[in-house]
C-alpha cells in the first residue's frame, strides 16, 4: 500500500489496563470507532501514544494488532522518536517487518542537532528503508526545527514525502507549498489551527482530539475540502474548547479523559504520567461534558 498522505490521521493513544498492561480490546474498540468515522490512516507510538514509555515488544503488539484489524483498508504508520541513529534505523526495519506501511519521524531525542546532523539523521534512516516517511516538525515541544533549507536536501530521498506541520505558524504551510508544491504533502499537527492550515492548502490533519471525537474531526476535513467552509466553521467553533486540550503538556491525560467520557477509551496512563485528580480533573471534565452536551448534528458527508 502506498500512502496518499491526505485526510485524517489520528495519533492514537495507547490503551492500558489498571495493571499497566496493554488493553488490546479497548484499543480495538477505539480503532473501530476511527474506521467507522472514515479516517484515512492511523499513527502509533507518537506523543499521544506515550512512545517514550513503550517497550519494543509493546510497539510490535500494537502495530501487528492494528494491521490485522485494519486489513489493509487504511495505512498503519509507526512513529520513530529515538536518541541514536542506529536505533532509529532498527525501529524502521522493525516497523516494516511488523506490517506498518509508513513512518513518522522526529529529529533525534535529547540532543539538539544542527542542520547537518538533522539532515544526516533523517537521510540515513530514509536510505535504510523503503517505507514512506512523514517528518514531524515540532520545534515548540522538541526544540529542533526542520527548516525549509533542510527539506531542500531531504527531498533528495524519494520516500520522504510529507511533513507533520507543528511549528504553530499557519504561514509555514504557504512557505512549504510555495517552495515544494506537491512534492511534500502537509498535514497539520496542531488541533487548534488544523482548519486554518487546511484552508491554506494542507492536505490533512494528524489529530489528537479525534481520538475521542472521530466523526466531528472527519466532518471538518471533508467539509473544508468540499468547499463547505461555513458548515465546517460551525463544527470548528463548537470543537475549539476541546481542541485546546491538545496544546497542554498533559495532553495525553486530557485526551484520554475525553476518550473515557465518550466511551472509547480509559484514563489509564503510564508512569511517570499520573491520571488527573482534584480540581484539575474537574476543570477538564467540565470542558468535555460541555462539549458533549452541545455536540452538533453532522451533515451527511461524501467519502474523501
C-alpha positions in Angstrom: 0.0 0.0 0.0 1.3 3.4 -0.9 0.3 6.3 1.4 -1.6 9.3 -0.1 -0.7 11.5 3.0 -4.0 13.3 3.0 -7.1 13.3 5.2 -7.4 12.5 8.9 -4.6 10.5 10.6 -5.4 10.0 14.3 -2.3 9.9 16.6 -3.8 7.1 18.6 -3.4 6.8 22.4 -2.0 3.6 23.8 -4.7 1.9 26.0 -3.6 0.5 29.3 -5.3 -1.7 31.9 -5.3 -0.9 35.6 -2.4 -3.3 35.9 -0.4 -1.2 33.4 -0.6 -3.8 30.6 -1.7 -3.1 27.0 -5.5 -3.1 26.8 -5.9 -4.6 23.3 -9.8 -4.9 23.4 -10.1 -1.2 24.2 -7.5 -0.4 21.6 -9.5 -2.3 19.1 -12.8 -0.6 20.1 -11.2 2.9 19.6 -9.7 1.9 16.3 -13.1 0.6 15.1 -14.7 3.9 16.0 -12.0 5.7 14.0 -12.5 3.5 11.0 -16.3 3.8 11.2 -15.9 7.6 11.1 -13.8 7.4 8.0 -10.3 8.3 9.0 -7.6 7.9 6.3 -4.8 6.3 8.3 -3.5 5.9 11.9 -0.3 6.7 13.7 1.0 4.6 16.6 3.7 5.4 19.1 3.5 9.2 18.9 3.4 11.7 21.7 -0.2 10.7 22.5 0.8 7.1 22.2 3.3 7.5 25.1 6.1 6.3 22.9 8.8 7.1 25.4 7.5 4.5 27.9 6.6 1.7 25.5 8.8 -1.3 25.0 9.8 -2.5 21.6 7.7 -5.6 22.3 4.6 -3.5 23.0 5.1 -1.5 19.9 5.2 -4.7 17.9 2.0 -5.9 19.5 0.2 -2.6 18.8 1.4 -2.5 15.2 0.5 -6.1 14.4 -2.9 -5.7 16.1 -3.7 -2.6 14.1 -2.5 -4.2 10.8 -4.7 -7.2 11.5 -7.8 -5.1 12.3 -7.4 -2.6 9.5 -7.0 -5.4 6.9 -5.2 -3.0 4.5 -8.1 -0.6 4.3 -6.1 2.3 5.8 -2.3 2.6 6.4 -0.7 2.0 9.8 2.1 4.4 10.5 4.7 4.0 13.3 6.3 7.0 14.8 10.1 6.9 15.4 11.4 9.0 18.3 14.9 7.8 19.2 18.1 9.3 20.5 20.5 7.4 18.3 20.6 6.9 14.5 21.3 3.2 14.8 18.2 2.7 17.0 16.1 4.7 14.6 17.3 2.5 11.7 16.5 -0.6 13.7 13.0 0.7 14.6 12.3 1.5 10.9 13.2 -2.1 10.0 11.0 -3.5 12.8 8.1 -1.4 11.5 8.5 -2.9 8.0 8.7 -6.4 9.4 5.6 -5.9 11.6 3.5 -4.7 8.7 3.5 -0.9 9.1 3.1 0.9 5.8 4.8 4.2 6.7 6.8 6.0 9.3 6.5 9.3 11.1 9.9 10.6 12.3 11.0 13.1 14.9 14.5 14.6 14.9 16.9 12.9 17.4 15.7 13.0 21.0 17.6 14.6 23.9 20.4 16.1 21.7 19.6 19.2 19.7 21.1 18.5 16.3 22.3 21.2 14.0 21.5 21.5 10.3 24.0 18.9 9.0 23.3 16.4 11.9 19.5 16.7 11.4 19.6 16.1 7.7 22.1 13.2 8.1 19.9 11.6 10.7 16.7 11.7 8.6 18.5 10.7 5.3 20.3 7.8 7.0 17.0 6.3 8.1 15.3 7.1 4.8 18.0 5.4 2.9 17.7 2.3 5.1 14.1 1.6 4.3 11.6 1.5 1.5 8.8 2.8 3.8 7.3 6.3 3.0 8.2 8.9 5.7 6.5 11.9 7.2 8.8 14.2 9.0 7.4 15.5 12.3 8.4 19.2 12.6 7.6 20.3 16.1 10.3 22.8 17.4 8.0 24.0 20.1 8.0 20.8 22.0 11.1 19.0 20.7 13.4 22.1 20.2 14.8 21.2 16.7 13.2 22.9 13.7 13.3 21.2 10.4 13.8 24.3 8.2 13.0 24.8 4.5 16.7 24.6 3.7 16.8 21.2 5.4 13.8 20.0 3.4 15.6 21.0 0.2 18.2 18.3 1.0 15.7 15.8 2.5 13.5 15.6 -0.6 16.5 14.0 -2.4 15.2 10.9 -0.7 12.1 9.9 -2.6 10.5 8.2 0.4 10.5 11.4 2.4 7.1 12.5 1.2 5.3 14.6 3.9 5.6 16.8 6.9 3.5 16.9 10.1 3.5 20.7 10.4 3.6 21.6 14.1 5.5 24.8 14.1 2.3 26.6 15.1 2.8 29.1 12.3 0.0 28.9 9.8 2.1 30.8 7.3 4.5 27.9 7.2 2.0 26.0 5.1 2.3 28.6 2.4 6.1 28.6 2.7 6.2 24.8 2.2 3.7 24.9 -0.7 5.5 27.8 -2.4 8.9 26.1 -2.2 7.9 22.5 -2.8 4.5 22.4 -4.4 3.1 18.9 -4.2 6.4 17.2 -3.6 5.8 17.5 0.1 2.4 16.8 1.5 1.5 18.9 4.5 -0.6 17.6 7.4 -1.3 19.9 10.3 -0.2 18.5 13.7 -1.8 21.2 15.9 -5.5 20.6 16.5 -6.5 24.3 17.2 -5.2 25.5 13.8 -5.9 22.5 11.6 -8.9 24.0 9.8 -7.0 27.2 9.1 -4.0 25.2 7.7 -6.2 23.1 5.5 -7.7 26.3 4.1 -4.2 27.4 3.3 -3.5 24.2 1.4 -2.6 21.5 3.9 -3.7 18.1 2.7 -4.6 16.6 6.0 -4.6 16.7 9.8 -2.8 14.5 12.3 -5.3 14.8 15.1 -5.4 14.4 18.9 -9.0 15.0 19.9 -10.0 12.8 17.0 -9.2 10.0 19.4 -12.3 10.9 21.4 -14.4 12.7 18.6 -13.6 11.0 15.3 -16.8 11.8 13.4 -16.5 15.6 14.1 -12.9 15.7 13.1 -13.5 13.8 9.8 -16.5 16.1 9.2 -14.4 19.3 9.4 -11.8 17.9 7.0 -14.3 16.7 4.4 -16.4 19.9 4.5 -13.3 22.1 4.1 -12.1 20.0 1.1 -15.6 20.2 -0.4 -15.6 23.9 -0.1 -18.3 24.0 2.5 -16.4 26.3 4.8 -19.4 27.7 6.7 -20.6 24.3 7.6 -17.1 23.3 8.7 -16.7 26.5 10.7 -19.9 25.8 12.7 -18.4 22.5 13.9 -14.9 24.0 14.4 -16.4 26.7 16.7 -18.1 24.1 18.8 -14.9 22.0 18.8 -12.4 24.6 19.7 -12.6 24.4 23.6 -12.0 20.7 23.2 -9.2 21.1 20.6 -7.4 23.4 23.0 -6.8 20.3 25.3 -4.2 19.3 22.6 -1.9 22.2 23.4 -1.2 21.4 27.1 1.8 19.5 28.5 -0.8 17.0 29.9 -2.5 16.5 26.5 -2.2 12.7 27.0 -4.1 12.8 30.3 -6.6 15.3 28.9 -7.4 13.4 25.7 -7.5 10.0 27.4 -10.1 11.5 29.9 -12.1 12.7 26.8 -11.9 9.2 25.3 -13.1 7.7 28.5 -16.1 10.1 28.6 -17.1 9.3 25.0 -16.9 5.6 25.7 -13.9 4.6 23.5 -11.0 4.8 25.9 -9.9 4.9 29.5 -8.0 7.3 31.7 -5.1 5.0 32.5 -1.6 6.4 31.7 1.8 5.0 32.3 4.1 6.4 34.9 5.7 9.0 35.2 2.4 10.4 34.0 -0.4 10.1 36.5 -4.2 10.3 36.0 -5.8 13.6 36.8 -7.2 14.3 40.2 -9.0 17.1 42.2 -9.7 20.5 40.7 -7.7 19.9 37.6 -9.7 16.8 36.7 -13.0 18.7 37.4 -11.9 21.5 35.2 -11.1 19.3 32.2 -14.2 17.2 32.8 -16.4 20.3 32.6 -14.9 21.2 29.2 -15.5 17.7 27.9 -19.0 17.5 29.3 -20.0 20.9 28.0 -18.8 19.8 24.6 -20.7 16.5 24.7 -23.9 18.3 25.8 -23.8 20.6 22.8 -22.4 18.1 20.2 -23.5 19.2 16.7 -25.7 17.2 14.3 -23.3 16.3 11.5 -24.2 16.6 7.8 -24.1 13.6 5.5 -20.6 13.5 4.2 -19.1 12.3 0.9 -16.1 9.9 1.0 -12.8 11.7 0.8 
